[in-house]
Structures are given as C-alpha cells and as structure tokens.
Amino acid sequence: MRSTCTSIGTLKAERQTQGMELGEVEIVRVVELHGEFGPLREIVPGLPDPAPAWLAPDHHSPTGGMLAAAQTWVLRVGGRTVLVDTGVGNDRVRPNPLFTGWQTDFLERLTAVVDPAAVDVVINTHVHADHVGWNTRLEDGEWVPTFPNARYLIPRADAEYFKGTAVHDDSIAPIIDAGLATLWENSFRVDSALELEAAPGHTPGSSVLRLRSGGDRAVFVGDLVHSPYQVTDPLCNSVFCLDEGQARASRRRVLARAAAEHELVVPAHFGGHGAVEVAERGDGFAITGWAGFETP
C-alpha cells in the first residue's frame, strides 16, 4: 500500500505488527506506513552535513530522506487496552500534502490486534495530523469516533490551540461532541502503570507517557525526537517545533530522566527497532541499546 504523495517519498505498509513485554504490560507496534517522510536535513535542520553515517540504513536513506513510520502503540495493561497516538488516517485533506489522501488498510490490521470497540483509552500525545487521524473515520459523509467506547485523553492546550484547523475539525471536535474526550493539563494518571506528563515546545500541549511496571520503565515521547540524532544532541529541534526553547528544555529533561531511571525511550516515528535505551554523555546522550522490535 502506498501514499498518494509519491513525489515526497515511497511509503509502504508491510511487516506491520510487532510486540514485546515490559513488566506486566504488553506492547504491540502497528505501523500505518513506513518510508521516506521528506529530506532529513529539512525536517531536522540542525543535523550535520553530511548526516552521521550511523543513521543509515534505518533512519537515513541514500537519497537523504528521513526514514520513519506513522504508527500506533497498543498497550495491554491490567485487563485494559490503551492506544498511544492514532496516525494519519484515511480520507484526510491536510496543508501538508504528505498526509493528504491516504488510503491504507491500517484499521483492518489494527483490528487483528484489538477490536476497535474494545479499546478502553486513546492517548493523543499531541494534536498533529499524524497523531490523531484515526481518532475518527468517515461514515456516510460524517466523522465518527473510530473507538466508540474509549476515553480519549487529549492535551487541553493543544485542543484549544488547534481550534479552527482541519485536524481539529475532523479528528478532535467529533470526539468532544461525542462526549468521549478528557482534556487534561500538567499531568494525568491513566492507571497504576501509566501516567501522562506535559512536555511542551513541539506544540503547546505536547506530552509524554511514562510506563512503570515491575522493574521495567519506558517513556513514549511523541515528537520529542524525530531522528535518533536528536538523542545525541538534545538541542537539535525539528522544523515542526513551535517553541524552540521549550522544546529543547523538554527534550533535555525527559532524556535526562530516562537515562537516570533506565526508561526505554519510545518515539512516535522511529523506524528501525523503534525505541532506544540512553545514557548521559557530556552535553547530550548516547544510545546504548535498541528495542527488540523488527525493522519495518
């Protein structure tokens, strides 16, 4: 399956579903599309030229593209199912042509993992088009909740900031109108294993989800980092960060805690093995290990 935006890069849906366990939490990765999402040095302008060789082949293509994934993380914890971010979605019209007109079988592949009606919680780490798209689906010309029995956790700051945009109109407003949204601020306890925490800068409401189960730790960091290079240089923002100073401060703080508390760092868009272990090194961090997910 390919995006309609083949001029920007070749995006494929293949080898989509992979899982692992942390403590008592099962984590399943469901990839919507994987491939080149644009020129890496345009997306992460602070990247050296040439890009570090170690980013290839999983994160940097021979043509200079950023290899990445749109994906959803499915967590099974305490008898409940939690989704972290919901990708781009079908039938969307977006200012960014990369996210316009997608038609994938993502929902069918997700349904092979969990019945949408059985999802208990949907977490949007922030309100960008590639994180909230499958909040809803188009039915008889109307946007309806894809997960009708779920509680959607949406950062209040982003829900307010993006009012009046297409992404709010088709992916956030229908959730609020259906009475399924919880708009939260600062922090939000999901359950005994999961807690949301504000990490603003990329957007006003950007957040991370911390997982603690037994002796295992992880943090789902959304778009805190787009490229592994930003782990090694936390001052390096993506072009999409709205408040550059806040984004750097949030990135540094979250990565420092991940290093100190041995949290697996799980970004929204990493291809390759999907997540990293980090350790503090001078002014930045070193990647000391990769998660066990297969490369898409």
PyMOL commands that set and color helices and strands:
alter all, ss='L'
color gray80, all
select helices_A, chain A and resi 40-43+53-55+97-99+106-111+116-118+129-135+156-161+166-171+173-177+229-232+244-261
alter helices_A, ss='H'
color red, helices_A
select strands_A, chain A and resi 11-12+17-22+25-39+65-77+80-84+121-123+136-139+142-145+151-155+181-184+187-189+194-198+207-213+216-222+264-267+276-281+284-290
alter strands_A, ss='S'
color yellow, strands_A
deselect
rebuild
show_as cartoon
